[in-house]
Amino acid sequence: MMRPYHCFWLLFWAGQPHQSFLTPLSKRTSGFPEKEKVLVLSGNSRRDLHRSKRSWMWNQFFLLEEYTGTDYQYVGKLHSDQDKGDGSLKYILSGDGAGDLFIINENTGDIQATRRLDREEKPVYILRAQAINRRTGRPVEPESEFIIKIHDINDNEPMFTKDVYNASIPEMSDVGTFVVQVTATDADDPTYGNSAKVVYSILQGQPYFSVESETGIIRTALLNMDRENREQYQVVIQAKDMGGQMGGLSGTTTVNITLTDVNDNPPRFPQSTYQFRAPESTPPDSPVGRIKANDADVDENAEIEYSITEGDGYDMFGVTTDKDTQEGIITVKKALDFESKSLYILKVEATNSHVDPRFLYLGPFKDSATVRIQVEDVDEPPVFSRPAYIMEVKEDVPINSVIGAVTAQDPDAAKNPVKYSVDRHTDMDRVFNINSGNGSIFTSKPLDRETLLWHNITVIAAEINNPKQSSRVPVFIKVLDVNDNAPEFAMFYETFVCENAKAEQLIQTLSAVDKDDSYSGHHFSFSLAPEAASSSNFTLQDNRDNTAGIFTRRNRYNRHEMSTYFLPVVISDNDYPIQSSTETVTIRVCACDHRGKMLSCNAEALIHPTGLSTGALIAILLCIIILLVTVVLFAALRRQRKKEPLIISKEDIRDNIVSYNDEGGGEEDTQAFDIGTLRNPEAIDDNKLRRDIVPETLFIPRRTATRDNTDVRDFINQRLKENDTDPAAPPYDSLATYAYEGNGSVAESLSSLESVTTDGDQDYDYLSDWGPRFKKLADMYGAMDSDKDS
């Protein structure tokens, strides 16, 4: 170990212009034999720049990391050629870690490290050294810079970039397929020895996988690894420094490897035959059952399509795939009939949707199974022989005539008997009926084609044993025409003839209609009725085109002799049986000008030139009467409202006696009776009525003779009794007695009705103290007292 240091120092010295020397050092550190490292400083002062000749310059120290001793680790020594050993110089250290990590003996220049150093934390420290005069404080040497390098030792194990790696490869991969690459780093110095040289090896995962020692690439090592047998693998990889030699440090990581699925497994039915049952009443598109083929693959590799390849129910059933469960759903395509066929046998095939051609050598990726479907019998409703029936009947058929029949049978094997009925919601008038046993339809009322041409009814067929099992069929009945309607005028004919008309003059053209149908067209004939053919003043000419003309037979007509002629016309058709009718044409005689324009007709026209009918005149008269009644009632109401009041003078003092159904209005209410009338009954005016109500009937008040000095209370009682027993009195009474205030009143009773019967005299002066509301009452009773005194 001595020779390499001397060589290094000599090479370093050869390239440096400075001189330094090295003196032996007796102290050893970190187990390595060293020489004492001395850094020589020269020069007299900062101002004196000339330097003495040095033997060689050494400005670099080396220090091993991770020192484990108890003492400070010795680094080296600073020495100046100005140092005489008398203690006049002082050594100062500055730079990285000076004073903390590195300390210097200011007298001797010895440098020591105070704690353990880590190269991975900091590999190089740059410091500056200087010698100063202790007395003057001035430097005796220029400041020199030196380096302390930390030598590496193998104190760091390799570290993987991830604690856990995750990787995946397709199953059935070839040997040597790349899986993943792992990487480990070593913090030690890669330029010094083999401390940072990492080698990879596999600790767990063989024989399935292998790892390349230098690159860390993991590859497959076994052929045809099947995911369905094992999906997850855990591989442990070791990284070891020192090139994998004994004593090297190591680190490990875990690699989780997943085999992804490929379509290497065909679908397989777990059983070869499936049995299902379906009622014959199952509607189309309804499911019958489900089948499923198992596929060991997953996701899209396990997607299956089902199809019916053969069988006698190929056109009766279908199959679809449930995308969620990968099941085949067998459904009904057409209506089933137990009586026609009770068993269907199908062959259903399951095929992978996504086939990987690399694995076709494993065999076809499909499978098939047999499906047997048993149709179950159910109690079905009767079935009509037709979906609808159309019948025809002549309108003149007698009642209870059979017009046709419907037929329905129970399709079940039991062949239950069927009864028929008519849905009365479709035949509200009960025109038709049906034989419940054989289904024959017959009429129950007369038919009329001209009233209703088509009758649409519904017939119900139900099982006798189970009436709930029923079915319906529409029956359309057309009523055929027979010649049962006579022709008639197309309109009401009312014409006129001029007084100055000439013979053989056409005055009206007639046409006719017939409600019956005619397959070859209508042919009408016109003629005068026998009773009018010879004596008529007019003639009729048949035009042979379903029209006829009326002509005058003589010259001139006189409206004063005959104002109106009624001409009977016979109209006949040519169908079988022949139908005919007699229609009347009204001909009025009118005055015309020389051009034949009508001026006026019979005498009635002269009397009523306005041409108003009797009904119109009656309506006008009714309107006039209603208007007059309305005016009279309005005037009577206005007169009633304008009647004079009982008392005109504003100076009269009134006490009001009126029924309010609540508390009265007090002395300010002046719309009822006058107390003065009660005091002087003889002054009652027979012609005046009560003002507080409106009487329904007018009546004359009954006069009753009373004594001159009758007490007011007795008078009121007498009048009440008379009104109670009078049948002509109105059913209401507005007279209310308020003779007493009540026991709690300070003034006791204030009623003038009671005060008349009081024996002693009363003093009413206190009424003046009750305010302005009682002033008039106080004046009234005060005046009464004055009259008594006088």
VENTAHU-V69618 format. One record per backbone hydrogen bond with DSSP energy under -0.5 kcal/mol. NH is the residue of the N-H (numbers start at 0). CO is the residue of the C=O. E is the energy in kcal/mol with one decimal. If there is no record, write none. Layout:
BEGIN
<<NH/CO/E> <NH/CO/E>>
END
This chain:
BEGIN
<<4/0/-0.9> <5/1/-1.8> <6/2/-2.3> <7/3/-2.2> <8/4/-2.8> <9/5/-2.5> <10/6/-2.7> <11/7/-2.6> <12/8/-2.9> <13/9/-2.1> <14/10/-1.1> <15/12/-1.4> <28/31/-0.7> <31/28/-1.6> <37/35/-0.6> <38/76/-3.3> <39/37/-0.6> <40/78/-3.9> <43/49/-0.7> <44/47/-1.0> <45/138/-0.9> <48/46/-1.1> <56/17/-1.0> <60/146/-3.6> <62/148/-2.8> <64/150/-2.0> <65/116/-3.5> <72/112/-1.8> <73/71/-0.5> <74/110/-2.8> <75/110/-1.3> <76/36/-2.6> <77/108/-2.6> <78/38/-3.9> <80/40/-3.2> <82/79/-1.6> <83/81/-0.6> <89/131/-2.6> <90/105/-2.1> <91/129/-2.9> <93/127/-2.5> <95/125/-2.5> <97/94/-1.5> <98/101/-3.0> <99/96/-1.3> <100/96/-1.4> <101/96/-3.1> <102/111/-2.3> <104/109/-2.6> <105/103/-0.8> <108/104/-3.5> <110/75/-3.6> <111/102/-2.4> <112/72/-3.4> <113/100/-2.6> <120/117/-0.8> <121/117/-2.1> <124/147/-2.4> <126/124/-0.5> <126/145/-2.7> <127/93/-3.5> <128/143/-3.5> <129/91/-1.8> <131/89/-2.8> <132/137/-3.7> <133/87/-3.4> <136/132/-2.6> <139/130/-2.8> <140/130/-1.2> <143/128/-2.8> <145/126/-2.8> <146/58/-1.7> <147/124/-2.9> <148/60/-2.7> <148/146/-0.5> <149/122/-2.8> <150/62/-3.1> <150/148/-0.6> <154/152/-1.9> <158/184/-3.2> <160/182/-2.3> <164/253/-3.1> <166/255/-2.8> <168/257/-2.1> <170/259/-2.5> <171/224/-3.1> <172/169/-0.7> <175/219/-2.4> <176/173/-1.3> <178/217/-2.8> <179/217/-0.9> <181/215/-2.5> <184/158/-3.0> <189/187/-0.5> <191/188/-1.0> <192/190/-0.6> <194/191/-0.8> <196/193/-1.1> <197/195/-0.7> <198/239/-2.2> <199/212/-3.0> <200/237/-2.3> <202/200/-0.5> <202/235/-2.8> <203/235/-1.5> <207/204/-0.9> <208/204/-1.7> <209/218/-2.4> <211/216/-2.2> <215/211/-2.2> <217/179/-3.3> <218/209/-2.5> <219/176/-1.7> <220/207/-3.5> <221/207/-1.0> <223/172/-0.9> <226/224/-0.5> <228/225/-0.8> <229/225/-2.3> <232/256/-2.5> <234/232/-0.5> <234/254/-3.1> <235/203/-1.8> <236/234/-0.5> <236/252/-2.3> <237/200/-3.3> <238/250/-3.4> <239/198/-2.6> <240/248/-3.0> <241/193/-1.8> <242/196/-2.2> <243/240/-1.3> <244/241/-1.6> <247/244/-1.8> <250/238/-2.6> <252/236/-2.0> <253/162/-1.5> <254/234/-3.4> <255/164/-3.5> <255/253/-0.5> <256/232/-3.1> <256/254/-0.7> <257/166/-2.3> <258/230/-2.5> <259/168/-2.6> <259/257/-0.7> <263/261/-2.1> <267/293/-2.6> <269/291/-0.7> <273/369/-2.7> <275/371/-2.6> <277/373/-2.5> <279/375/-2.3> <281/278/-2.0> <284/331/-4.0> <285/282/-1.3> <287/329/-3.7> <288/329/-1.1> <290/327/-2.3> <293/267/-3.0> <300/297/-1.5> <301/298/-1.7> <302/299/-1.1> <304/350/-2.8> <306/348/-1.8> <308/306/-0.7> <308/346/-2.3> <309/346/-1.0> <311/344/-1.1> <312/344/-0.8> <313/310/-1.1> <315/312/-0.6> <316/312/-1.8> <317/330/-2.4> <319/328/-2.1> <321/326/-3.0> <322/320/-0.8> <325/321/-2.6> <326/321/-0.6> <327/290/-3.8> <328/319/-3.4> <328/326/-0.6> <329/288/-2.7> <329/327/-0.6> <330/317/-2.8> <330/328/-0.5> <331/285/-2.0> <332/315/-3.1> <333/315/-1.2> <335/279/-0.5> <340/336/-2.7> <343/372/-2.3> <345/370/-3.3> <346/309/-2.5> <347/345/-0.5> <347/368/-2.7> <348/306/-3.2> <349/366/-3.6> <350/304/-2.4> <351/364/-1.9> <352/302/-2.2> <354/352/-0.6> <355/262/-0.5> <356/354/-0.7> <358/355/-1.8> <359/356/-1.3> <361/358/-1.7> <362/359/-1.8> <365/363/-1.3> <366/349/-2.3> <368/347/-2.5> <369/271/-3.1> <370/345/-3.0> <371/273/-3.2> <372/343/-3.0> <372/370/-0.5> <373/275/-3.0> <373/371/-0.6> <374/341/-3.0> <374/372/-0.6> <375/277/-2.4> <379/377/-1.0> <382/408/-3.0> <384/406/-2.5> <388/473/-2.2> <390/475/-3.1> <392/477/-2.3> <394/479/-2.2> <396/393/-1.5> <399/442/-2.4> <400/397/-1.1> <402/440/-3.0> <403/440/-1.1> <405/438/-2.0> <408/382/-2.1> <410/408/-0.6> <414/411/-0.9> <418/461/-2.7> <419/435/-1.3> <420/459/-1.9> <422/457/-3.0> <423/421/-0.8> <425/422/-1.9> <429/426/-1.4> <432/441/-2.6> <434/439/-2.7> <435/433/-0.6> <438/434/-2.2> <440/403/-3.5> <441/432/-2.5> <442/400/-1.9> <443/430/-3.3> <444/430/-1.1> <446/394/-0.7> <450/447/-0.8> <451/447/-2.3> <454/476/-2.8> <456/454/-0.7> <456/474/-2.5> <458/472/-2.5> <459/420/-3.4> <460/470/-2.7> <461/418/-2.3> <462/465/-0.7> <462/468/-2.0> <463/416/-2.2> <468/465/-2.0> <469/467/-1.3> <470/460/-2.2> <472/458/-1.7> <473/386/-0.6> <474/456/-3.2> <475/388/-3.2> <476/454/-3.1> <476/474/-0.6> <477/390/-3.1> <477/475/-0.6> <478/452/-2.8> <479/392/-3.7> <479/477/-0.6> <482/575/-0.6> <483/481/-2.1> <487/512/-2.5> <489/510/-1.9> <492/490/-0.6> <493/491/-0.6> <494/585/-2.9> <496/587/-2.6> <498/589/-1.9> <500/497/-1.8> <503/551/-3.1> <504/501/-0.7> <505/503/-0.5> <506/549/-2.7> <507/549/-1.0> <509/547/-4.1> <511/545/-0.8> <512/487/-2.9> <520/517/-0.7> <524/571/-2.4> <526/569/-1.7> <528/567/-1.8> <531/528/-1.7> <532/528/-1.0> <532/529/-0.5> <533/529/-0.6> <535/531/-0.9> <538/550/-2.7> <540/548/-2.6> <542/546/-2.5> <544/546/-0.5> <545/523/-0.5> <547/509/-2.0> <548/540/-2.5> <549/507/-2.9> <550/538/-2.7> <551/504/-1.7> <552/536/-2.2> <553/536/-0.6> <555/500/-3.2> <556/498/-2.2> <558/556/-0.5> <561/557/-2.2> <564/586/-3.6> <566/564/-0.6> <566/584/-3.1> <567/565/-0.7> <568/582/-3.8> <569/526/-4.0> <570/580/-3.1> <571/524/-2.2> <572/578/-2.0> <580/570/-2.3> <582/568/-3.2> <582/580/-0.6> <584/566/-2.6> <585/492/-1.8> <585/583/-0.5> <586/564/-3.3> <586/584/-0.5> <587/494/-2.4> <588/562/-2.9> <589/496/-2.4> <589/587/-0.5> <590/599/-4.9> <592/596/-2.1> <595/592/-1.7> <598/590/-4.1> <599/590/-1.2> <604/601/-1.1> <605/601/-0.7> <605/602/-0.6> <606/602/-2.1> <607/603/-2.3> <608/606/-0.6> <610/607/-1.2> <616/612/-1.8> <617/613/-2.3> <618/614/-2.1> <619/615/-2.0> <620/616/-2.2> <621/617/-2.2> <622/618/-1.9> <623/619/-2.0> <624/620/-2.3> <625/621/-2.4> <626/622/-2.0> <627/623/-2.2> <628/624/-2.3> <629/625/-2.0> <630/626/-2.0> <631/627/-2.3> <632/628/-2.3> <633/629/-2.1> <634/630/-2.3> <635/631/-2.2> <636/632/-2.1> <637/633/-2.0> <638/634/-2.3> <639/635/-2.1> <640/636/-1.8> <641/637/-1.1> <642/639/-1.0> <651/648/-0.7> <653/651/-0.5> <657/655/-0.6> <659/657/-0.7> <667/664/-0.6> <668/665/-1.5> <669/667/-0.8> <674/672/-0.5> <676/673/-1.2> <677/673/-0.8> <678/674/-1.6> <679/675/-1.5> <682/679/-1.9> <683/680/-1.4> <685/683/-0.6> <687/684/-1.3> <694/692/-0.6> <700/698/-0.6> <709/706/-1.2> <714/710/-2.2> <715/711/-2.4> <716/712/-2.4> <717/713/-2.4> <718/714/-2.5> <719/715/-2.4> <720/716/-2.2> <721/717/-2.1> <722/718/-2.4> <723/719/-2.1> <724/720/-1.7> <725/721/-0.9> <726/724/-0.7> <728/725/-1.3> <731/729/-1.0> <735/733/-0.5> <737/735/-0.5> <744/741/-1.1> <747/744/-0.7> <750/738/-0.6> <754/750/-1.7> <755/751/-0.8> <756/753/-1.2> <757/754/-0.8> <763/761/-0.6> <766/763/-1.3> <767/764/-1.6> <768/765/-1.0> <769/766/-1.2> <770/767/-0.7> <773/770/-1.1> <774/771/-1.1> <777/773/-2.3> <778/774/-2.4> <779/775/-2.1> <780/776/-2.4> <781/777/-2.1> <782/778/-2.1> <783/779/-1.7> <784/780/-1.9> <785/781/-1.7> <786/782/-2.0> <787/783/-1.8> <788/784/-2.2> <789/785/-2.2>>
END
